[in-house]
């Protein structure tokens, strides 16, 4: 049997937490009765600096049943850091850890298949959406474009996989060696290299509350993934610079020919080439390089990626 922990990041999830906890508890009891997980397996909520009653609910759940545990961060650190906190805190306590969002849009019934894949020797099992029938066209288009752009830009990710996955203790220990401050978990986990597999499921609609990943955050996450895992944007600047240099040479030749045949307006070609083309390229290049320099600056500070204020764990039982 597997000692299984769940790592569930939460931010302002008071509207769904009671319902999610009940469903997870029922599923855990089923797994225990089927002798797939041990009786000391736990469900751990990570409160990412919520401003509502999320932490109060977690404390009450822990008081009612110690199978529920809670980790409270000192302040909001973002979904990726909250999830990282859960994975790193729990890696020495469990045989395997499954990460899942608190709204349970990801299908908890595939826990069984994930555990089967783990028992078969897989250290990482990715939960992948089989289809996006419940999404609007805009949501489906932007989400699928998100994964395609990431892969094209060098940040290799599993298509239609977010952060619903099982990781073994060995995989988590290996992942703990990745010390960077700028993290993008769905792109970093495949870098571990241990044996992995995929389970497919259909994602349900959110029961209550609002999505924590609207378009603006998805774009921000995509940029974080690209710049954290790839230098492709800088290479693109190099190629773009070469292309514009070639175009500029052609334009110079064209402007000289126009000048000598007497059909050129004095100064128009040089103004067009230098101000618009080269000026725009320089601003773009400076911006992208500045983004990388900023990340280097944050990495050199070595600030903690999260700080735990309270841990409702085994010692409270």
VOGU-3710 file (C-alpha; in Angstrom, 3 decimals, decimal comma):
1> xxxxxxxxxx> 0,000/0,000/0,000  1,054/3,561/-0,693  1,265/6,302/1,892  -0,392/9,047/-0,137  -0,523/12,763/0,625  -2,460/15,400/-1,282  -0,987/18,879/-1,750  -3,812/21,345/-2,377  -2,956/25,065/-2,766  -5,778/27,373/-1,721
11> xxxxxxxxxx> -6,344/31,077/-2,228  -9,730/32,490/-1,185  -11,472/29,133/-1,591  -14,072/29,387/1,187  -16,923/28,808/-1,273  -15,697/25,372/-2,374  -13,566/24,109/0,507  -16,226/22,294/2,555  -17,607/20,504/-0,486  -14,133/19,612/-1,789
21> xxxxxxxxxx> -13,045/18,300/1,608  -16,098/16,042/1,828  -15,478/14,577/-1,636  -11,794/14,044/-0,956  -12,521/12,352/2,369  -14,982/9,939/0,745  -12,433/9,123/-1,935  -9,696/8,544/0,624  -11,883/6,170/2,623  -12,673/4,243/-0,566
31> xxxxxxxxxx> -8,963/3,925/-1,353  -8,243/2,805/2,194  -11,019/0,202/2,110  -9,612/-1,103/-1,166  -6,158/-1,233/0,495  -4,613/1,046/-2,114  -3,369/3,623/0,394  -2,370/3,408/4,044  -4,565/4,641/6,890  -2,025/7,324/7,795
41> xxxxxxxxxx> -2,354/9,019/4,398  -3,234/12,723/4,632  -5,030/15,528/2,786  -3,034/18,753/3,110  -4,347/22,218/2,244  -1,826/25,029/1,678  -3,303/28,458/2,418  -1,566/30,968/0,164  -2,313/34,078/2,218  -6,079/33,961/1,713
51> xxxxxxxxxx> -8,124/37,013/2,708  -11,352/35,140/3,388  -12,223/32,289/5,775  -10,103/29,662/4,014  -7,668/29,166/6,911  -10,468/29,055/9,487  -12,133/26,268/7,484  -8,845/24,363/7,235  -8,383/24,588/11,001  -11,916/23,352/11,588
61> xxxxxxxxxx> -11,435/20,460/9,172  -8,254/19,491/11,002  -10,046/19,688/14,361  -12,860/17,456/13,124  -10,638/14,893/11,443  -6,811/14,760/11,648  -6,668/13,231/8,171  -6,902/16,885/7,097  -3,765/18,923/7,615  -2,971/22,541/6,861
71> xxxxxxxxxx> -0,033/24,744/5,961  -0,404/28,507/6,270  2,024/30,772/4,432  2,923/34,139/5,911  1,648/35,957/2,809  0,424/35,368/-0,693  3,228/33,911/-2,792  1,312/32,778/-5,852  -0,029/29,384/-6,873  3,319/27,969/-8,024
81> xxxxxxxxxx> 5,160/28,827/-4,806  2,284/27,584/-2,637  2,267/24,278/-4,484  6,054/24,066/-4,262  5,779/24,606/-0,504  3,396/21,675/-0,219  5,554/19,364/-2,313  8,770/20,200/-0,485  7,188/20,029/2,982  5,539/16,669/2,348
91> xxxxxxxxxx> 8,251/14,913/0,357  9,768/13,161/3,375  6,401/12,217/4,884  4,766/10,299/2,036  5,571/7,610/-0,512  3,838/9,742/-3,148  2,182/13,158/-3,341  -0,642/14,153/-5,663  -1,074/17,873/-6,366  -4,551/19,110/-7,234
101> xxxxxxxxxx> -6,418/22,415/-7,103  -8,972/23,042/-4,368  -11,913/23,455/-6,736  -11,630/19,761/-7,766  -12,217/20,491/-11,418  -9,615/17,789/-11,938  -11,131/14,323/-11,603  -10,287/12,705/-8,261  -11,479/9,343/-9,591  -8,250/8,983/-11,568
111> xxxxxxxxxx> -6,344/8,713/-8,274  -6,769/4,949/-8,670  -5,104/4,911/-12,076  -2,337/7,215/-10,879  -1,598/4,855/-7,999  -1,575/1,893/-10,385  0,963/3,653/-12,591  3,029/4,500/-9,520  2,973/0,885/-8,334  4,039/-0,128/-11,858
121> xxxxxxxxxx> 7,224/1,899/-11,446  6,398/5,419/-12,638  7,833/8,226/-10,523  5,699/10,923/-12,172  2,135/10,486/-13,421  0,649/13,449/-15,305  -3,065/14,165/-15,333  -3,940/15,276/-18,869  -7,282/16,612/-20,082  -8,751/14,377/-22,766
131> xxxxxxxxxx> -10,885/17,172/-24,226  -12,142/20,710/-23,543  -15,842/20,302/-24,285  -16,891/22,459/-21,289  -14,688/25,404/-22,315  -15,813/28,312/-24,456  -14,158/28,660/-27,858  -12,059/31,569/-26,582  -10,915/29,659/-23,487  -10,130/26,543/-25,507
141> xxxxxxxxxx> -8,241/28,508/-28,156  -6,154/30,508/-25,673  -5,397/27,480/-23,477  -4,275/25,284/-26,358  -2,275/28,165/-27,828  -0,644/28,563/-24,412  0,824/25,025/-24,536  1,810/25,246/-28,206  3,608/28,569/-27,750  5,459/27,296/-24,702
151> xxxxxxxxxx> 6,753/24,263/-26,592  7,688/26,335/-29,646  9,635/28,730/-27,438  11,626/25,935/-25,794  9,699/25,462/-22,532  8,808/21,789/-23,002  5,544/20,941/-21,265  2,981/18,136/-21,412  0,114/19,228/-23,675  -3,121/19,938/-21,763
161> xxxxxxxxxx> -1,445/19,203/-18,421  -1,577/21,811/-15,665  -0,465/20,924/-12,122  -2,518/17,776/-11,509  0,108/15,066/-11,094  1,481/12,345/-8,849  5,135/12,469/-7,827  6,986/9,776/-5,917  9,264/10,539/-2,985  12,276/9,865/-5,219
171> xxxxxxxxxx> 11,021/12,353/-7,809  10,344/14,959/-5,116  13,814/14,529/-3,640  15,303/15,048/-7,092  13,067/18,064/-7,648  14,282/19,608/-4,387  17,672/20,075/-6,074  16,132/22,695/-8,357  16,769/25,887/-6,408  15,720/28,673/-8,775
181> xxxxxxxxxx> 13,492/31,479/-7,587  11,558/31,879/-10,837  9,603/28,640/-11,031  7,269/27,100/-13,573  6,429/23,666/-12,212  4,734/22,142/-15,247  7,873/22,865/-17,258  10,377/21,925/-14,546  8,980/18,531/-13,498  9,684/16,890/-16,897
191> xxxxxxxxxx> 13,335/17,930/-16,481  13,731/15,373/-13,671  13,858/12,575/-16,216  12,496/9,680/-14,177  10,004/7,262/-15,703  6,633/8,936/-16,238  3,216/8,193/-17,683  -0,060/9,952/-18,456  -3,644/9,412/-17,306  -6,460/11,172/-19,134
201> xxxxxxxxxx> -9,610/12,642/-17,633  -12,380/15,106/-18,343  -12,200/18,356/-16,398  -15,419/19,419/-14,677  -16,816/22,929/-14,423  -16,031/24,951/-11,326  -18,815/24,632/-8,734  -18,391/28,068/-7,153  -16,069/31,014/-6,955  -13,912/32,411/-9,742
211> xxxxxxxxxx> -11,029/30,919/-11,676  -7,636/31,873/-10,285  -6,180/31,822/-13,809  -7,955/34,367/-16,046  -6,405/35,348/-19,373  -4,089/37,960/-17,849  -2,585/35,452/-15,418  -2,332/32,794/-18,116  -0,305/35,183/-20,268  1,876/36,072/-17,287
221> xxxxxxxxxx> 2,388/32,379/-16,508  3,288/31,664/-20,139  5,895/34,440/-20,136  7,261/33,190/-16,814  7,574/29,682/-18,230  9,303/30,833/-21,404  11,817/33,128/-19,718  12,495/30,721/-16,838  13,133/27,654/-18,978  14,381/28,925/-22,324
231> xxxxxxxxxx> 16,701/31,485/-23,923  14,764/31,218/-27,178  13,560/34,878/-27,038  17,165/36,100/-26,996  18,028/33,820/-29,907  15,017/35,207/-31,757  16,402/38,717/-31,253  19,669/37,589/-32,846  17,890/36,223/-35,900  15,559/39,218/-36,072
241> xxxxxxxxxx> 18,567/41,525/-35,933  20,199/39,608/-38,786  17,023/39,760/-40,896  16,560/43,497/-40,315  20,240/44,082/-41,094  19,791/42,333/-44,436  16,614/44,318/-45,145  18,432/47,527/-44,205  21,232/46,731/-46,654  18,674/46,158/-49,403
251> xxxxxxxxxx> 16,953/49,437/-48,529  20,287/51,295/-48,592  21,047/49,939/-52,045  17,523/50,842/-53,172  17,801/54,386/-51,754  21,164/54,913/-53,488  19,757/53,781/-56,813  16,727/56,054/-56,314  19,013/58,951/-55,484  21,165/58,558/-58,576
261> xxxxxxxxxx> 18,200/58,196/-60,932  16,679/61,308/-59,378  13,405/59,826/-58,063  14,090/59,919/-54,333  12,821/62,400/-51,774  15,855/63,494/-49,838  16,171/61,705/-46,483  13,060/59,517/-46,615  14,806/56,154/-46,926  17,334/56,732/-44,161
271> xxxxxxxxxx> 14,609/57,994/-41,823  12,399/54,980/-42,494  15,209/52,459/-41,979  16,870/53,980/-38,928  13,992/55,310/-36,863  11,223/52,786/-37,420  12,973/49,501/-38,080  16,125/49,776/-36,004  14,508/51,825/-33,239  11,717/49,320/-32,754
281> xxxxxxxxxx> 14,136/46,404/-32,768  16,341/48,053/-30,171  13,436/48,695/-27,821  12,241/45,109/-28,200  15,722/43,727/-27,639  16,338/45,899/-24,588  13,002/44,858/-23,100  13,599/41,114/-23,501  17,199/41,272/-22,319  16,050/43,399/-19,379
291> xxxxxxxxxx> 13,549/40,699/-18,451  16,355/38,139/-18,244  18,593/40,513/-16,303  15,742/41,082/-13,858  15,402/37,341/-13,339  19,150/37,025/-12,764  18,869/39,843/-10,216  16,079/38,023/-8,348  17,992/34,735/-8,441  21,138/36,279/-6,937
301> xxxxxxxxxx> 19,185/37,540/-3,930  18,356/33,953/-2,909  15,238/35,067/-1,076  13,059/32,268/0,356  10,394/31,127/-2,068  7,916/30,734/0,780  7,759/30,998/4,570  5,473/28,749/6,618  3,649/30,481/9,451  1,670/27,496/10,775
311> xxxxxxx> 1,643/23,773/10,052  -1,302/21,770/11,341  0,318/18,349/11,221  0,684/15,094/13,074  1,931/16,765/16,240  -1,503/18,349/16,700  -3,326/15,036/16,783
//
